[in-house]
C-alpha cells in the first residue's frame, strides 16, 4: 500500500473512532443528565401538588370528595387518592374501584397523548405516598399514581431527538472535513518523501547531478532533503575527484614512462650509446617513477583509520632540532638560510616517524620555491594543550585563488607548483592527512611574491585518538 493511502486511511480511522467515542460519551452524559433534570422537576411538581392538596384538605376541614380532586388530577395527568390513618380510602380522582386502580394506566396514557406527550407504551404505573399535615401532625395520606416515564414530555423527546440528530450531523460533517484534511495532509507528507526517494534512486543509478527540489514547512522533511542533497553533492565531488585522480595518475606516470621509452628506443636504434651517462639518465627516470609510485601509495594509504600508528612519548623539541640539522647542509649548499626558535623540553605523544614525515615534507616543499637570499624560519611553542609549529619562507608565495586547493592530490598552481620543481602534487595532501590523523590542524597563509607560512596545531596527547 502506498504511503499516501496508508496515511489517509490511518487519519480517517482515527477521526472516525474519535468522533464515535466523543459522540457516544457526550450523548450518554447529556441524555442522563437531562433525564435526571426532568425527574427532579417532576419531584418538585409532586411536592407542589402535595402542598395544594394539603391546603385544600385543611380548607375543607379534612372532608375532601372525589370531585374536589378529580379535575386537579386530570389537569396534571396523574391519579390521586387520599387515605385515612387506617389506610381506608377517603376519596380518589375517578370512580374506579381499588381493584381497577391499575386499569387507570391506560386512561393516563391516553390523557398524556391528548396533552401532546408521546409516552413509551412500555412505561410502568408507580405510586408515591405523601403525608397530609393538619394541626402539625399527620392526618391522612396522599397517594399520587403516575407512569414512570411520564416526565418525558413531547418537548423533552423533541430535545433529545434533536440532540441525537445534531451529534449525527456534526459527526458526518466532521468526518467529511477530516477526510479532506487527511487527504491533503497525506499528500503533503508523501509527495516530498516520494521526491526524495526518486532522487535517491537516481543517485543510486549514477545520476550524481540529481537533487531534491521541494518546498515544505516540515522540519524533518527539510532536513532529510538537505541530507540527500548533501550526499549527492559529496558523491558527485568524490566521483569527479576519482576521475581527476585517474587522469592525473595517468598523466604523472606517462611522463617518466615516455622518457624511458624514448631513451630505450634511441639505444635500440643506436642513436644513443648504452654508456654510463645515458644509463644514469634512465636510472634517474626510474627513481622518479619509483618516487611517484611511493607517493601515490602513501597518498591513498594515509587515510584516517587505514594507517598503522605507533604512538610514543618523545621530546618534540629535540626531534625538530635533529630534522633541522639534517636539512642545514642542503640549505647551505643552495646558499639559503634555515633559522629556528624552538621552545625546549616539550614532549608529545604521537607517531614519531609520521611527525618526521610531516616536517620533511614541509621543509622540502619550502626549499623548492626559494629565490635568491631565500630563508626559512621554523618555530615551536606550546599553546594551551596544543603545540604550535610554524614554517615560514620568503619564497615565491602562492596566489590567493590557489590557497584552498593546495592540499588536494596532484594540485600544482601555475606559479609555484610545476614539474620543473620535481613535485608530484602529493606532498601537502599527505601532510594534511597525517596531521588530521593525529587530530591536529594545518593552516596556510601566503602572499604572492613575499612568501608562505604554514601553521600546525597538534594536541600534546594524541594517545586516545
C-alpha positions in Angstrom: 0.0 0.0 0.0 1.3 3.5 -0.9 2.3 5.8 1.9 -0.4 8.4 1.0 -3.2 5.8 1.1 -1.9 4.3 4.4 -1.7 7.8 6.0 -5.1 8.8 4.7 -6.7 5.5 5.9 -5.0 5.9 9.3 -6.1 9.5 9.7 -9.7 8.7 8.7 -9.9 5.7 11.1 -8.6 7.8 14.0 -11.1 10.6 13.2 -14.0 8.2 12.9 -13.1 6.4 16.2 -12.6 9.8 17.9 -15.9 11.1 16.7 -17.7 7.9 17.7 -16.2 7.9 21.2 -16.9 11.7 21.7 -20.5 11.4 20.4 -21.2 8.3 22.5 -19.9 9.7 25.7 -21.4 13.2 25.1 -24.8 11.9 24.1 -25.0 9.5 27.0 -23.9 12.0 29.6 -26.2 14.8 28.3 -29.1 12.4 28.0 -28.6 11.0 31.5 -28.2 14.5 32.9 -31.3 15.7 31.1 -33.4 12.7 32.4 -32.2 13.5 35.9 -33.2 17.1 35.5 -36.7 16.1 34.3 -37.1 13.7 37.2 -36.1 16.4 39.7 -38.6 18.7 38.1 -41.3 16.0 38.4 -40.4 15.6 42.1 -40.8 19.4 42.5 -44.2 19.2 40.8 -45.3 16.4 43.1 -44.3 18.5 46.1 -46.4 21.4 44.8 -49.3 19.1 44.2 -48.9 17.8 47.8 -49.0 21.4 49.2 -52.0 22.3 47.1 -53.9 19.1 48.2 -52.8 19.7 51.8 -54.1 23.3 51.8 -57.4 22.1 50.2 -57.5 19.3 52.8 -57.2 21.8 55.7 -59.6 24.3 54.0 -62.4 21.7 53.6 -61.8 20.6 57.2 -60.5 17.2 56.1 -63.6 16.4 54.1 -62.5 16.1 50.5 -64.6 14.4 47.8 -63.8 12.8 44.6 -64.9 15.9 42.7 -62.5 18.0 44.7 -59.5 16.3 43.4 -60.7 14.8 40.0 -60.2 18.0 37.9 -56.8 18.6 39.6 -55.7 15.0 38.8 -56.9 15.3 35.2 -55.1 18.6 34.7 -51.9 17.1 36.0 -52.3 13.8 34.2 -52.0 11.7 37.4 -54.1 9.6 39.7 -54.8 10.9 43.2 -56.4 9.3 46.2 -56.5 10.1 49.9 -56.4 7.5 52.7 -57.0 8.0 56.4 -54.6 6.9 59.0 -56.2 3.4 59.0 -55.4 3.1 55.3 -59.0 3.4 54.3 -59.8 5.3 51.1 -61.4 8.7 51.7 -61.6 9.8 48.1 -59.9 9.4 44.7 -59.8 11.2 41.4 -62.1 8.8 39.5 -64.9 6.2 40.0 -62.7 3.2 39.5 -62.7 0.8 42.5 -59.4 -0.2 44.2 -59.3 -3.4 42.2 -59.4 -1.5 39.0 -56.8 1.1 40.0 -54.1 -0.3 37.7 -56.6 0.0 34.8 -56.2 3.7 35.2 -52.9 3.4 33.5 -54.5 3.2 30.0 -56.6 6.2 30.8 -53.5 8.2 32.0 -51.6 7.3 28.8 -54.4 8.5 26.7 -54.5 11.7 28.7 -50.8 12.3 28.1 -51.2 11.6 24.4 -54.1 14.2 24.3 -51.7 16.6 26.0 -49.1 16.0 23.3 -46.9 13.7 25.4 -45.5 10.8 23.3 -45.1 8.2 26.1 -43.5 4.8 25.7 -46.1 2.1 25.9 -43.8 0.1 28.0 -44.0 2.6 30.9 -45.0 1.2 34.3 -47.5 2.5 36.8 -46.0 3.8 40.0 -47.5 5.2 43.2 -45.9 7.6 45.7 -47.3 8.5 49.1 -47.1 11.8 50.9 -48.3 12.8 54.3 -51.1 15.3 54.7 -50.5 17.5 57.7 -53.1 19.2 59.9 -52.5 20.8 63.2 -48.8 20.0 62.9 -49.5 16.3 62.7 -50.2 13.7 60.0 -53.9 13.5 59.4 -54.1 11.5 56.2 -52.0 10.0 53.3 -51.9 11.4 49.8 -51.3 8.8 47.1 -50.1 10.0 43.6 -50.1 7.5 40.8 -48.2 8.1 37.6 -46.4 6.4 34.7 -42.7 6.2 35.4 -41.7 7.7 32.0 -44.3 10.5 32.2 -41.6 13.0 32.8 -40.6 12.5 29.1 -42.9 15.1 27.6 -43.1 15.8 23.9 -40.8 18.8 24.4 -38.3 16.6 26.2 -38.4 14.0 23.5 -38.0 16.6 20.8 -35.0 18.0 22.6 -33.4 14.5 23.0 -34.1 13.6 19.3 -32.7 17.0 18.2 -29.6 16.5 20.3 -29.1 13.0 18.9 -29.5 14.2 15.3 -27.1 17.1 15.9 -24.5 14.6 17.0 -25.0 12.6 13.9 -24.9 15.6 11.6 -21.9 17.0 13.4 -20.1 13.7 13.1 -20.8 13.4 9.4 -19.6 17.0 8.7 -16.5 16.5 10.9 -15.8 13.2 9.1 -16.1 14.8 5.7 -13.7 17.6 6.7 -11.4 15.1 8.4 -11.2 13.0 5.2 -10.4 16.1 3.1 -7.8 17.3 5.6 -6.4 13.7 5.9 -6.0 13.5 2.1 -4.3 16.9 1.9 -2.0 16.1 4.8 -1.1 12.7 3.5 -0.3 14.1 0.1 1.7 16.9 1.8 3.8 14.3 3.6 4.1 11.7 0.9 4.9 13.9 -2.1 8.2 15.2 -0.6 9.1 11.7 0.6 8.4 10.4 -2.9 10.5 13.1 -4.4 13.3 12.3 -2.0 13.0 8.6 -2.8 13.2 9.3 -6.6 16.2 11.5 -6.1 18.0 8.8 -4.0 17.2 6.2 -6.7 18.6 8.5 -9.4 21.8 8.9 -7.4 22.0 5.2 -6.9 21.7 4.7 -10.7 24.7 7.1 -11.1 23.0 10.4 -11.8 25.0 12.4 -9.3 23.5 15.7 -10.5 20.1 14.8 -9.3 18.8 16.9 -6.4 15.7 17.1 -4.2 13.6 20.2 -5.1 10.8 20.5 -2.5 9.1 23.2 -0.6 8.0 22.1 2.9 7.4 23.6 6.3 8.1 20.2 8.0 11.5 20.4 9.7 12.3 16.7 9.4 11.5 16.6 5.7 13.6 19.6 5.0 16.5 18.1 7.0 16.1 14.8 5.1 16.1 16.6 1.7 19.1 18.6 2.7 20.9 15.4 3.8 20.1 13.7 0.5 21.3 16.8 -1.4 24.5 16.9 0.6 25.0 13.2 0.0 24.5 13.8 -3.7 27.0 16.7 -3.7 29.5 14.7 -1.8 29.2 11.7 -4.1 29.4 13.9 -7.2 32.5 15.5 -5.8 34.1 12.2 -5.0 33.2 10.9 -8.5 34.8 14.0 -10.0 37.9 13.6 -7.8 38.1 9.9 -8.7 38.0 10.7 -12.4 40.5 13.5 -11.9 42.8 11.3 -9.8 42.7 8.6 -12.5 43.6 11.2 -15.2 46.3 12.8 -13.0 47.9 9.4 -12.2 47.9 8.5 -15.9 49.5 11.9 -16.7 52.1 11.6 -14.0 53.1 8.1 -15.0 53.0 8.9 -18.7 55.9 11.5 -18.5 58.6 9.2 -17.0 57.5 6.2 -19.0 57.6 8.3 -22.2 61.0 9.4 -21.3 62.2 5.9 -20.6 60.6 4.6 -23.8 62.2 7.3 -26.0 65.7 6.7 -24.4 65.4 2.9 -24.8 64.3 3.3 -28.4 67.2 5.6 -29.0 69.5 3.0 -27.7 67.9 0.3 -29.8 68.2 2.5 -32.9 71.9 3.1 -31.9 71.2 6.8 -31.7 72.3 6.7 -28.0 75.1 4.5 -26.7 74.3 2.4 -23.7 77.1 4.0 -21.8 77.2 5.0 -18.1 76.0 8.6 -18.7 72.9 7.5 -20.6 72.2 4.7 -18.3 72.3 7.1 -15.4 69.7 9.2 -17.1 67.5 6.1 -17.4 68.2 5.3 -13.7 67.2 8.8 -12.7 63.9 8.5 -14.5 63.3 5.1 -12.8 64.0 6.8 -9.4 61.4 9.5 -10.3 58.9 6.8 -11.3 59.6 4.9 -8.1 59.2 8.0 -6.0 55.9 8.8 -7.7 54.6 5.3 -7.0 55.6 5.6 -3.4 53.9 8.9 -3.1 50.8 7.5 -4.6 50.9 4.6 -2.2 51.3 6.9 0.8 48.6 9.2 -0.5 45.9 6.6 -0.6 47.0 4.7 2.4 47.4 7.6 4.8 43.7 8.0 5.2 42.5 8.1 8.8 41.7 4.7 10.1 43.9 3.0 7.5 47.3 4.0 8.9 49.4 1.9 11.2 50.1 4.3 14.0 52.9 3.7 16.5 52.4 6.4 19.1 55.1 7.0 21.7 56.1 9.8 24.1 59.1 11.8 22.8 60.7 15.2 23.1 59.4 17.0 20.0 61.8 20.0 20.6 64.8 17.7 20.2 63.2 16.0 17.2 62.7 19.2 15.3 66.3 20.3 16.0 67.5 17.0 14.6 65.5 17.4 11.5 66.7 21.0 11.0 70.3 19.7 11.4 69.7 17.2 8.6 68.4 20.0 6.3 71.1 22.5 7.2 73.7 21.2 4.6 71.0 21.3 1.9 70.2 24.9 2.6 73.8 26.0 2.9 74.6 24.3 -0.4 72.0 26.4 -2.1 73.0 29.5 -0.1 69.7 29.6 1.8 69.2 30.4 5.4 67.5 28.0 7.8 66.7 29.6 11.2 64.6 28.5 14.1 63.2 29.3 17.6 62.4 26.1 19.5 60.9 26.1 23.0 62.8 23.5 25.0 61.6 20.2 26.6 58.2 19.9 25.0 57.0 16.3 25.0 54.2 14.9 22.9 52.6 11.5 22.3 52.3 10.7 18.6 53.9 8.6 15.9 57.5 9.8 15.7 58.0 8.6 12.1 54.8 10.3 10.9 55.9 13.5 12.6 59.3 13.4 10.8 57.5 12.8 7.5 55.3 15.9 8.2 58.3 18.2 8.8 60.3 16.7 6.0 57.5 17.3 3.5 57.1 21.0 4.6 60.8 21.8 4.6 61.4 20.0 1.3 58.4 21.9 -0.1 59.7 25.3 1.1 63.3 24.9 -0.3 61.9 24.3 -3.8 60.3 27.7 -4.1 63.0 30.0 -2.6 64.7 32.7 -4.7 68.0 34.4 -4.0 68.6 35.2 -0.4 66.0 32.7 0.5 65.2 32.0 4.1 63.1 29.5 6.1 62.2 30.1 9.7 60.9 27.3 11.9 59.3 27.9 15.4 57.9 25.6 18.1 55.9 26.7 21.2 53.2 25.5 23.5 49.6 26.9 23.2 47.3 25.6 26.0 47.0 21.9 25.4 48.5 22.1 21.9 51.9 22.6 20.4 52.3 25.0 17.5 54.8 24.6 14.7 55.3 27.3 12.1 57.4 27.0 8.9 57.7 30.3 7.2 59.6 31.2 4.0 60.2 34.2 1.9 59.8 32.4 -1.4 57.6 33.0 -4.4 54.4 32.6 -2.5 51.0 31.2 -3.6 48.2 33.0 -5.4 45.1 33.6 -3.2 42.9 31.6 -5.6 45.1 28.6 -5.2 45.3 28.5 -1.4 42.1 26.5 -0.8 43.3 23.8 -3.3 46.9 23.2 -2.4 46.2 20.3 0.0 44.4 18.3 -2.8 46.2 15.5 -4.5 48.2 16.4 -7.7 47.3 20.1 -7.4 50.0 22.5 -8.5 49.4 26.2 -9.0 50.7 27.8 -12.1 53.4 30.0 -10.4 54.6 27.8 -7.5 53.7 24.2 -8.5 55.1 22.9 -11.7 57.0 19.9 -13.0 60.3 21.8 -13.0 60.4 21.7 -9.2 60.1 17.9 -9.3 56.9 17.8 -7.2 54.2 15.4 -7.8 51.5 17.4 -6.0 51.1 14.8 -3.3 53.3 16.0 -0.5 51.0 18.6 1.0 48.0 16.2 0.7 49.9 13.5 2.6 51.0 16.1 5.2 47.5 17.3 5.9 46.2 13.7 6.2 48.9 12.8 8.7 48.2 15.9 10.8 44.4 15.3 10.8 45.0 11.6 11.7 46.6 13.0 15.0 43.5 15.3 15.5 45.6 18.3 14.5 45.1 21.1 12.0 47.2 22.8 9.4 46.7 26.3 8.1 48.5 28.3 5.3 48.9 32.0 4.8 50.7 33.2 1.7 51.2 36.3 -0.4 52.4 36.1 -3.9 56.0 37.3 -4.3 56.5 37.6 -0.5 56.4 34.1 0.9 54.3 31.4 2.6 53.7 30.4 6.2 52.4 27.0 7.3 51.0 26.7 10.9 50.4 23.3 12.5 48.5 22.7 15.7 48.8 19.3 17.4 47.3 18.1 20.7 50.0 17.3 23.2 48.5 13.9 24.0 47.1 12.1 20.9 47.2 8.6 22.5 43.4 8.5 22.9 42.7 9.3 19.2 
